Amino acid sequence: MPSSMIRIEGLTKHYGPTQAVKGLSFEVPRGQVVGFLGPNGAGKSTTMRILAGSLNPTGGKAFVGDVNVVEDPVGARKLIGYLPESNPLYDEMMVVDYLRFVADVRSVPKDLRAPRIKSAVERCGLTGVVSKDINQLSRGYRQRVGLAAAILHEPDLLILDEPTAGLDPNQIVEIRNLIKDLGKEKTVILSTHILSEVQSTCSRVLIINEGRLVADDTPERLTAGADGSGEVFVVLGHRHGQPLDAATIRASLSAMAGVTAVEVAEGEGAGTLGFRIRHGADDVRRTLFETVVKNDLVLLEVRRTHVSLEDTFRKLTDNKRAA
């Protein structure tokens, strides 16, 4: 069994003179939940459609497990559960009838259809609506039906394109929790514009821009700064209430190992000073505490600050800034 669930090698896709995907390459191991991000027109949906076998690439290769999706699209689809952004459903069908239809199309063995449908209904929270027509359901429940249909044949890979688009905040949380649950046993690649969803759901983030991969890392590292660097904000006071000398304290903090810059910031009133301490990949908080004690200071507040994923995303995909 191959260790990679997804392997993309030099993938390209042209729409006439427009090149939507430009030599894209990456791998996703089994059991990983990956956020696939990019601005509109970056090539996300094109890449996901190629993976799902519904669109042929212009060049390069794409594998699901050890199956080449171009040479054996039917074999690849057997391994994939795909929820496209539009989530096409047959509105006139009851939920249970639609799932029976999908089970038939997916060639689920007849003796397994009833238990598979029962399991999908329970996992996706559809027990109370199985006898309703799909056109009677809210958008949140329609997404649940789409997810249930995607997992009926027990695929190894789930491809989810904007699964929470158009949902209200409560519905977003419900679908997000469902994706987390599914991610415990399946590989998931998730495309979304809701970046907080990626941070709470995914263990890895891929960002593409203009058809090219521009970032591949964990959410934590993407929000920590370049090379894992970070920043700590502290508010200090004097142990015996004596006046604080900003220059002296700044010099002591700057001398700590791993610190790259120290800026004086606003404190919390009289007798306090704030400092922003920039550091490299190593955590400096233990050394910070020792320095504070050594200098007869009191640590009133300490917190790590991060670059937001939104800021990282904008920096990597702002073509005007890059120009």
Secondary structure, DSSP 8 states (H G I E B T S, - for coil): --SEEEEEEEEEEEETTEEEEEEEEEEEETT-EEEEE--TTSSHHHHHHHHTTSS--SEEEEEETTEETTT-HHHHHTTEEEE-TT----TTSBHHHHHHHHHHHTT--HHHHHHHHHHHHHHTT-GGGTTSBGGGS-HHHHHHHHHHHHHTT--SEEEEESTTTT--HHHHHHHHHHHHHHTTTSEEEEE-S-HHHHHHH-SEEEEEETTEEEEEE-HHHHTT-GGG-EEEEEEEEETT-----HHHHHHHHHTSTTEEEEEEE--SSTTEEEEEEEE-SS--HHHHHHHHHHTTEEEEEEEEE---HHHHHHHHH-HHHH-
